[in-house]
Amino acid sequence: MVPDSPLWKVDAIICTLATLIRMAGSQAAFAAVNGDLLQRTAGLAHTAGATRHAIVFSLGAGPKGNFHLRAKAEAEDGVRALGYPARTFRRRSRIDTERNESRPSERLGLWMARALCPRIARRHRPLKPPWIARALLDGVLRELPGVEIVESEQLQPHG
């Protein structure tokens, strides 16, 4: 429950909360973070008055994917059901950044994506964190009614 106080007034929420199954330790823990916690956070912000919600999801999230992609799709459905007047979903490909933790397969995939960037489909090209952040911020500031879905290729600078 959110206290009835001006300190708890929320206009918008931007969510980038996520983890990996390996880091969470199990599929259940992964689902708790990427689903339950994500939806609970969105629900608390909505209760506190938020009318705009922006969130980043994985490219390819859907009911027919692997466990990771199905869990992301279920979380997306849960956020949709909260009743925000304005929601913006950003579906991202690989993030082009250095990580503190060891992610050998991600590092290899990123290296390959960088090397092949001009030859691979725009939707699979790596994204810089500022591009994703700008897209999330733009989403809550524009306050478009309904659900706006922006795919990975639209998060990249044009040119």
BELDAFEN-V495932 format. One record per pair of residues at least 12 apart in sequence whose C-alpha atoms are under 8 Angstrom apart, sorted by the first residue. I is the first residue (numbers start at 1). GAP is how many residues later the second one is. If there is no record, write none. Layout:
BEGIN
I/GAP  I/GAP
END
This chain:
BEGIN
1/43  2/42  2/45  2/46  8/40  9/39  9/40  9/41  10/35  10/36  10/38  10/39  10/40  11/38  11/39  11/40  11/41  12/33  12/38  12/39  12/40  12/41  12/128  13/29  13/32  13/37  13/39  13/40  13/41  13/127  14/39  14/40  14/41  14/122  14/123  14/126  15/23  15/38  15/39  15/40  15/41  16/39  16/40  17/16  17/17  17/21  18/15  18/16  19/14  19/15  21/47  27/40  31/40  34/37  34/38  34/41  35/36  35/37  35/39  35/40  35/43  36/39  38/37  39/36  39/39  39/40  42/37  42/40  43/39  46/36  46/38  50/34  51/33  51/34  51/35  52/32  52/33  52/34  52/35  52/88  52/91  53/31  53/33  53/34  53/35  53/87  54/33  54/34  54/35  54/36  54/82  54/83  54/85  54/86  55/33  55/34  55/35  55/81  56/33  56/34  56/35  56/36  56/76  56/80  57/15  57/19  57/32  57/33  57/34  57/35  58/14  58/33  58/34  58/35  59/32  59/33  59/34  59/92  59/93  60/31  61/12  62/12  80/67  84/62  85/60  85/61  86/54  86/57  86/58  86/59  86/60  86/61  86/62  87/52  87/53  87/56  87/57  87/58  87/59  87/60  87/61  88/48  88/51  88/52  88/59  88/60  88/61  88/62  89/58  89/59  89/60  89/61  90/42  90/45  90/46  90/59  90/60  90/61  90/62  91/58  91/59  91/60  91/61  92/35  92/40  92/59  92/60  92/63  93/30  93/31  93/32  93/33  93/34  93/59  94/16  94/30  94/31  94/32  94/33  95/31  95/32  95/33  95/34  96/14  96/30  96/31  96/32  96/33  97/31  97/32  110/16  113/12  113/13  114/12  122/30  122/31  123/28  123/29  123/30  123/31  124/28  124/29  125/28  127/25  127/28  127/29  131/24  131/25  131/26  132/23  135/20
END
